[in-house]
């Protein structure tokens, strides 16, 4: 087994303080660290698929417009 160096209490306290100051969940911190170890990046990766052609406001407007002109 590989032995790892334990962090000092001071270092662990600094990590916890930073997490609390930033207001970020522990799981988020862990996910960022895992992504850094795997890909050596902290940016969000590009999303798959094409972007939406219509805005959320437009999506809400379509049913209202259809109802408005239903009898025409």
N, C-alpha and C positions, 0 to 999 in steps of 0.2 A: 504494500500500500504506500501511497505517496503521503508523506507528512507535510502539513501546511503550517506556516508560521501563524501563530495566533496574533490577533490585533490587540493592542494595548487598550485598557479601559478608556483612556483619554481619546484615542482614535475612534473607538466605537461611539463614545458620547458625542464627538464632533459630527459623525455621520448622522446620528439621530437628531441632533440639533439642526443640521442642514435640512433634513427631511421635514422637520416641523416648521422651519422658517419658510420653506418653499410651499408648504401646504399640499404636498404631493403624497399620495398613498404609497405604502411600502411596496405593494405589488407593482406599481408604476416604476419605482426606482429599480426594482429587480428586473423588470422587462427591458428598461433602457440599458442596464448593465449587460444583460444577456445579448441584446442586439449589438452592443459595442464589441463584445467578445467574438461574436459570430461574423459580423460584417465590417467591423471597424468604422462604423458610421453612426451618427446620432440623428441624421435627418430622416424624415419620413420617406419611405420608398414610394416610387410612382405607383399610382393606383391602376388596377387593371380595368379595361373597358373604356368606352368613350364617355366623355362628360355628358350630363343631362342637357337636352336641347331646350327644355322649358324650365323656367324657374318655379320654385314652390308656390309662389303667388299665382303664377299662370295655371298651375295644376288645380288650385282651388277655384279659379275663375271659370274653368271649363264647365263643371256641372251647373254653376249658376247661370251661365249663358245658355246652356242647353234647355234648362227649365224655363228660362225667360222666353225663348223662341220656340217652345214645344208645340204650340198651337198654330204656328205660322206655316 
